[in-house]
Amino acid sequence: MAQDITAGELKEKIDSREDFVLVDVLDEQYYQQSHLPDAINLPLESVDETEAILPDKSARTIV
């Protein structure tokens, strides 16, 4: 089920070390320059590779 969260809610989840997978859809160049801590890079043009890139298909995922 998709659900929107705010930047503040995401920060709280990161700060509390809540268990989730964080996916950043920035292009590789921008991801290397600036990404959220522990985020997995999955650029939009690579969305077909989601199955191979995401480590746990049952984990809570935030994009």
C-alpha positions, 0 to 999 in steps of 0.5 A: 500500500502506497502512502505519502510521508513528509520529510520530517517523518522520514527524518524521524524514521532515519534518526530512530533507526527504524527498519526500512529500505530507503530508495533514491531515484536520482540519476547516478551523477546526482546520487554520488553528489548528494543522497540520503544516508544509507539510500539505495540508488535506483534511477528511474531508467533502471526501474526494470532492475528493481528485483535485482537491486532491492535486498528484501522484497518484503521490507518496508520501502520508502522511495 
